[in-house]
């Protein structure tokens, strides 16, 4: 690195007659005028477009189930769900045209409820705080955004059309980016069932290059069916219906993995609300919960989930007349809880966590009574549950001894966690930690590029030394005896349980080659075997880095696949230079900074159903080598053909 030469220091002797030269100072820019002309008043829909995140959370491009386009769809379907809850309409139809065309999809949702009152159609979809969900006589357990939802869809759509049908008459309104273009009313020439139809196309100016993922939508629609037994929903021709509610949801997730038949309870509507629960235990590590409030999936839980856990523990303790520890009762639990409330209070606009404190008492009591009653009626399941709790006690005692040895060994190595380059903010730091990310990468060369280009405030790096151990089929105690896995757990803050997780995102950053893919699979096996909740809660991601660099003297493009490479080469001409990156270590820190910044491409690791996890892990990571070899050879031959 060239060293800058210091300018020679000269001393000027002043004489009595010497005149001091005036020092020139840069003129300060004129302060902007702050007067009445600077005060702006935005319409409600203009404010939604300007501050979109306040209303629907993240924007995204459709690659994550929490992205904005799915929130828009949810808000429209929720209105149909509200109608069903109030006893009106048993079918909701959803169609997305051109679903496979980026930025071109048109969504159409039709319910068969009462239909929006014709005289208030325009106001109901364009004026905030207008709607019937403030009236308990009309809507008791609303799942929508309470007077904001449809307006947000309207404001954020390049095309929005709504039609209401009531008693042989209709009203129609068409908007563009929240601005009314036309509306009309009239009588229908033929008989059509009452209800509401909403058609919209997300605005590509706001949702850049978005693409709907049919799998995400099917999952959401299926959950709607589970949460509203008797309601039929369709999506692009597929039909979803459930007769047993949460029982069906949990059975779909666990299948035959349950140690005993599913426990199930559904209470009646009361002044406090309504409770529905389903539960079982499996041999998997950790706990898994599916929690919902008024049909909304609360991925971060909240007071209803913590109250359920407390009531579940108390019911078991009272029945067995033993003071079992909570971790022994809950280890291996898979459960679902859904409540309906008149006035839910969420901790954010996106409704991932419930904050009502007044519901705890009745949920704890009702859950306790339901669990105790179910155990009395199911003696065989009762025995298997008790055996599971006793086994958990034994494993915990063994694990605590191993943990103690591992911690003592770690203290001898160093006070700091080896191979961890930490960041300033963590998940526990509230808003500052919401973007906290740890990259788990292979080798020091890749880690070096990441360290030099990362954001030290929110991005941490943990470097692996080669391939990690294949932990499939091994007891949890084994990972505490493995120095590298133990250090990684310490870095993540999950050496005791996932409640101590220090980062919002765990990003696997491996090379795009066979060794890199193998390391990725080994890491996923580790998380899915012992910390499945991290995956199902949406904390684990895979980093996409470019495979090619196509450049000329004037322009450089980075490409993530061969198609992008060919398109870039055609655009830049025959004189361009094409470089294939073989590993992360080949990408310079200056280049790497572009790939882990605002435009970072990360793919969330998701699980369709929990019961598939053991099957997949057994096939790819188990000891069935002949079957795996046969599968690989068969598919290689087919590809070659």
N, C-alpha and C positions, 0 to 999 in steps of 0.2 A: 504494500500500500504506500503510495507516494506521501512523503511528509511535507506539509506546507511550510515554506520558509517564513520565518518571522521578519516583519519589516524592521529595519534598523531604527533604533530609537535615537532621535536627535534632540539636542537641548538648545533652545534659543534664548540667548541672554537678552533681557529687556534693558533698554537704556531709558533715561528719564525723558528723552524726547520721542521715544518710539510710541507710535499710535496703535492702540489695540484695534485689531480688525473685528468688525461686528460679526457675531456668529449667526449664520443663516439657519433658521429653523423652518421646517416644513409647515406650511399652512394647514391648520386643522380643518378637516372637512366640516361643512356646515351641518349642524344637527338637524335631523328631519323635523319638519314642523308637525306638532301634535295638536290638532284642533278638531273641530266638529267634522271636518271633511274626511278625517281618517277613521271615523267610526262607521263600521259596516254592520248591516243587519242581514243575515242570511235566512232564507226560507228553511224550513225543517229539512226538506229533501236536499237542498244545497249543502246543508251542514253534514248530512249523512255522506255525501260524496266527498266532502273535504276532509272529514274525520271518520273515515270508514271503519277504522279499527275500534272506535268507541262502541260501534253498534254490532259488528259481526266478528270481532276478533281479527285473526290473521287473514291475509289475502290468499297467498299461495297460488299454485298453478293446477291444483287438483291431484297432486301426488301424495297428499296427506289427507286422511279422512276428516281432519279438523279445518281444512281450507275453506275459504269463504264461499265458494260455489256450492258446497254441500250445506252450508248454513242457510243459504237462500232457498235451496230445495226443502230443507227441513222446515223453515218457517211457513212455507205454503202447505206442506203436508200436515203440519201441526194444526192448522185451522180445521182440516177435515177430521183430525183426531178429536179435537174439541167438540165437534158436532156429534161424533159417535159417543163420546163420554156422556153427553147430554141426551142420548137416546135417539139420535137422528142420523140416519144413513149408516149402512153396514158395509159399504164398499168405497175404496179410494183407488183411483186409477192414475198411474204415472207413466208417461211416455216421454222419452228423450230422443228426438230426431237428430241424426248426424252426430251421434255420441262419440264416434271415432274420429271426428274432424276437429282439430285444435281451434278453439275460438269461434266455432260455428254452431254449437249445439243449441237446440231450442227445446225447452222443458215445458211439458203440459201436464197439469194436475187437475183432476176432476173428482169432486166429492159429491155425495148425494144427501147432503144435510138440508137445512132450511133455506139456504141461499142468503147472501147478504141482502138486507132490505134495499129495494131498488132505488128509493129516493136518496139513499146515503152512500151509494156505491163509490162515487168519486172520492168523497171525503174519507171513507174507510180505508182506501188504499193510497191516499196521498197526504193526509193531514195527521200529524203525530198527535197521540193522546185522544184519538177518535176510535171508538169501538165499543162493543158490548161486553168485553171481558172485565170491565170494571163493575159489572152488575152481576151479583151472585145468583140472582134468579135465573139468569140466562146462561152463564158459564160458571160452574163451581170449581173445576180443577183444570185451569187453563195451562197448556204446555207452551204456548207461543210467547213472544216478547211483549205481551200485554200492551197492545196499541202501537207497537213499533215495527214488528216483523214484516208484514206485507209492504209497509211503506219503504222499508230498507230494500226489499226486493225490487220495488218499483224504481227507486232512486238509482240503484246500481245495475239496471238493465238497459241495454240499448233498445230493446223492444219489450213492452209489457202490456198484456191484454187481459182484461178480466171480464167475465160474463156471469151475471147472477140470474137464476131462473126461479120464479115463485108463482105458483098458481096460474100457469099458462101465460105469464108475462116475463119479459126479460129486460135487462139493462146491460149495456156494454160500454166499456171505456178503454181507450188505447193511449198509452203514454210512450214517450221516448226520453230516457234519462231523467224520469220524474216529471216531465212536462206533458200536460194533457194535449193530445193531438186531435182526438175526436171522442164523442160519446153519443149514445142514442138509446132510446127506449121503445118498446113496442109489444105487440101481442104475438105469440107464437102461432104459426100456421098448423102445426101438429103437436100432439101431446108429448112433452119431454119431462122427465123426472126433475123435481126441484133439486137445487144444489148450486155449487159455484165452480167455475172453471177458470184457472189462472194459467196463462202462457207467458213465458219470459225467456229472454236471451241475455245472459250475463254480459256486461259491457266489457269488451276487450281492452278498452282504454284503462280500466281499473284492474281487471284480472288478465294479466299478460299471458298469452299463449296457453290458456287453461285447457284442460282436457278432463272430462268426467271419467272416473274409474267405475265401471259397472259393478265390480266386486264390492267396493265400499258402499255403494247404494243398496245393493242386495242385502248386505249385512244390516244396514240401518232399517230397511223396510221389514226384514225378518224380525228384528227387535221390536218394531212397532206391533207386529202380529203377536209376539209373545206377551207384550205388555197390555194388549187389548184383546183378550180372548173373545172370539166371535166376530172380530173385524176381518174382512177380506181385503188384502191389498194386492195390487198387480203392478209389475214394473216391466215394461217392454215385453209383455206377454207372459211373463212368469208370475205364478200365483203364490201368495204367502198367507197362511191362515193357521191359527193355533186354537185348540179347544181347552188346553190345560194351563195356559199362561206360563208363569215362571218355571213350572215343572218341566215343560217342554224345552225351555231355554237351557236349563241346567242339564237335562238329559242329553240334549244335542251336544253340549260342551264336554260332558264327561263320559257318555256312553256306558260301557261296562266297566269303566275304571273305578267306579264307586265301591267302597268297601261294604256298603249296605244300601238298601233301597232309599231313594231320595226322600227326605223329609219335606213336607209341604204344608203351608198354612196360608189362608187368605181370610182376612177379617172383613167385617161389614163396615159400610160408611158410618162415620160418627162425626161429632162436632170437631174432633181433633184432626181427622183425616182417615185414610185407609192404608192398611199394611198388608203386603203380600211377601212371603219369604219361601225360599227353597234351599236345601242344604244337604251336603254329604261330606264324606272324607275320602281321600285317595292316598296312594302311597307316594305321591309327589312331594317334593320339598316345598316349604313355604305355604302361603295362603293365596287364594284367588277369589276375588269378589266382583260381582256385577251389580252396580247400584244405580237406581233410577229415581227421579223425582218428576211426577206428572209426565212421564214418558221421556224425559230428558236423561240421557246417559251421563252420570256424574263420574267422570274418569278419576277425579281427585277425591271422591267420597264426600265426607262432610259429617254433620251431626247425626244424620239418619244412619249412616254406616257404623259410626263409633257406638251409637246406642244399640244397634243390632248386635255388635260384637259383645257388648256388656251383657245384654239380655241373654244371648246364646250361652255365655259362660255361666251366668247365674242359674239358668234352667238346668244345665248339666250338673252343677255343684249341688243344687237342691235335690235333684232326683237321686244322685248317687250318695248324697250325704257325706261328701268329701270335699276338702278345700283344694281342689285341683288348681294348678297354676295356669294362667291364661295361655302362655306359650305352648304348654302341653296339650291343651284342649284345641287350640287353633291350628297347630301344625298339621298340614295336609288338608285343611278345610277348603272346600269349594262351595260358594254360596251365592245366592242372588237375593236382592232386596229391592222392592219397589214400593214407594209410598205416593199417596196423592194428598196434596195440601191445598187449602184455599189461598194462602198467601205465602208462597215460598220466597225465601230471601237467599239469593245467591251471592257469592263473593266476587263475581265478575260477570260482565255482560254475556260471556259465552257459556255461563251456567255449568261449569265443571265441578263446583263444590258448593254444597248447601251450607248455609250459615244459621238457620233457625235454631235458637237455643231452647225454645219453649217445647220442642217436640220430644226431647230426650226421655222424660219420665214415662210417657205413655208407650213409646216404642220399646223401651227396656222392659216394662211390665208385660206388655202384650207378647213380646218375643219370648220372654222367660216362661210365661204360661203355656205358649204354643209348643215350645221345645219339651217342657216337662210332660205335657199331655201326650205328645207324640211318642216319647220314650215309654210311657206307661202302656201305650197301645201296640208297640212294636218291640217285644222282648228279644227277638233274635238280633235285630239291628242294635238294640241296646247292648248286648254282649260284645258285638264286634266294635262298637264305639269305645267301650271300656277297654278292650284289648289294645286299640289304637292309642288311647291316652296313656296307658301303662308303658307301651313301647316307646312313645314319645319321651316319657320321663327318663327311661333308660338311655335313650340316644342323647338326650340333653346332658345327662351326667357324664357320659363318655366324651361328648363334644366339648364340654367345658374344660375337661382335663387336657384335651389336645390343644384347645385355644390357649390355655395358660402356658403350655410348653412353647407354642408358636410365638406368643408375645414375648416370652423371655428370650427366645432365640433372636427375635427381631431387634430387641434392645441391644443385644451384643453387636449386631451388624452396624447399626447407625441410628442416630436419633431421627434423621429424616428418612422418608421412604425412598429407597434406591430407584433410579430410573424415572422418577416423577419430576417434571417441571410444572409446578403448580401455577394457578392464576390467582388474582386477588379476590374476586367475588365467587361465592358458591351459592348453592340452592337455598341455603338457610338465610341468605342475605336479602330476601324479599325480591323486589323489582330488579335490583342490581344483579341478582343471581339467576334471573329467568332465562338469560341467554348463556349461562355457564355451560361449557362444553369440555369434555376430555377426549382427546384423540388417543386411541390405543393403536400403536403402530409397531411394525416389525423392524428391529435393528436400529442402530445408532445413526446410519446415514439418512434414512427417511426422517427420523426424529430431528436430525440437525436442520433439515430444510423447514420443518414445521416450527421449530423453536425460533428460528430467525425471522419468520414471517408472521407469526401468530399475534393475536391481540392479547397482551399479557394481563389485561383486566378480566377477560372472560374465557380464555382458551388455555387449557392445560394439556400436557403431553405425557403419556406413559409409554416407555419403550420396552418392547419385549426382547428377550434374548432367544432368537430362534423360535421353534415351534413349541407351543405349550402342550402340556400333557392331555391326552384324551381321557376325559373323566367319565365317559359314559359307563353307567352301571356300577360306579364306585360310590362308597358311602361318603357322606358329607365331610366326615373327619379327614378324608384323604386330601382335600384341598388345603387344609390347615398344615399338612405336613409337606406341602409343595411350596418352596420359598417364593417362586415367581407368582403363582396364583394367590398366595397369601398377601404378597406385597400389592398386587393389583386390587384385591379386596380392600386392603387398607387405604389405598389411594382413592378408591370409589366411596369409602366410608360405609361399606356394607358387611364388614367382618362380623358384626352382631346381627343386624337385620337391615332390610332395605329402607327402614325409616331414617337411617343415617346417611342416605345417599347425598353426595356433595355436589353433583352436577346434574343439570336438567337434561343434557344430552350426552350419551356415550356413543362415540363415533368410531367404528372400526375402520382404520386406514391401512389397508394392506395393498401390496402390489397386485396389478391385474395380470397375474400369471398363475400357474398351477400351484406353486408353493404358497402364493398369497391367498388363493382360494381355500387351500387346505387349512391355513392358519385361521382364516375367517370362520370356517366350519368348526374348528376346534373351539374357538371363542364362543360361537353361538351354542355349541353343545354345553359349554360351561354355564352360560346364562340360562339356557332352557332347562338344564338339569337341576340347578340349585336356586336360581333367582328368576324364575319364570315371570314373576310379577313385574320385573323391570321391562320385559319385552311387551307384555300385554298392556302395560300402562303407557307405552309409547316412548320409552327413554332410550332405546337402542336403535342405532342407525348405521348405515354403511356409506362411507365416503366415496363419491365418484370423482375420479381425477382423469384428466384428458389422456388419451392414448397417443394422440398425434399432435404435432405442431406444424402448421402450414404457414409459410411466411415468404414475403418478398422484402425488399429494402424499405418499402413504405408501409406495409401492413402485416400483422401477425394474427392468425386465427388458431384457437385451440379446439380440438375435435375429440369427442368422447366415443366415437364409433367410426366404422369404415364409411358409412353413408355420409356423415358430416365431413369426413376427410375428403371424399370424392367431390362433394359439393363445394368445399373450400378451394380445392385444387382447380376446379373448373372456373370458379369465380376469379381467382388470382392469376390464372394463366399458366402456361407451360414453364415459365421461368421460375416458378415458386420452388422453395425448398421444403421437403417433407421429412420430418423427424419422428421416429417411433420411440416413445418413452418405454423403456423396459421395466423401470422401477421408480418408486417415489424419490429415491435418492438422486436420480438423474435430473430431477426438476429443480432448477435453481431457486433459492429462497425468494428472489424477486418475482419469479413466475408463480411460485407456490402461493404467495400472498393473494393472488387473484382468485385462487380456487377455494380458499377457506374464509373469504370475506362475505359481503352481503349477498353475492351470487353463488354461494357454496351449494353444490348439488349433493344432497344426502337423501338416501332412500330409507324410509322407516322399515324396520323389521316387524312384521305383524304375524299373528297366529289366527287362522280361520276358526278352528275349534281346538280346544285343549286336548281332546281325545286323540287327535292326529299326531301330537308332539312325540309321545313314546314310540309310535310306529315309525315315524320319519327318522328319529334318532337311532333306533335299532337298525334300520336298513342301512343308513349311511355311515354310522359310527360304531355299530355293534360288531360281533364276531362272525357275521354271515358272509365271509369273504367270497365263497363260490357264487352265491346268488348275486352279489354286487358285481363280480367280474362278468357274469353272464349278462346282466343288465347293460353294463358298459359296452361289451362287445356287440350286443344286439343293436344298440343305438348307434354305435360307430358304423356298423355295416349299413344300416338304414340311411344314415347321413351320406355315406359314400355313394350309395345308389342314387 
